Amino acid sequence: MNSPTDEQPALIRITLEGRKMNYPDRYDQENPLNLHKAKMSLEQAIDFLSQ
C-alpha cells in the first residue's frame, strides 16, 4: 500500500484524540482512520497465515 498523504496522518491523529470535525468533513476525517485500521488488520492476517 502507498504511503499516506501529509494530511492523512493529521486526520488520524485528531480522530484518535477524540476531536470531531463538522459534517460533511467528518467523513474525510474518519475515512483515513478506517483505512489504516483495515490495513493493519490485513497485515496481521497475512503474518498469521504465513507462519
DAGI-V156885 format. One line per field, one symbol per residue. psi: psi as a letter, one per 30 degrees, with the letter a starting at -180 (. if undefined). A space follows every 50 residues. Layout:
psi = ???
//
This chain:
psi = llkllefeeeeeefeffgkkllkgfeefefeeeeeeeeeeeeeeeeeeff .
//
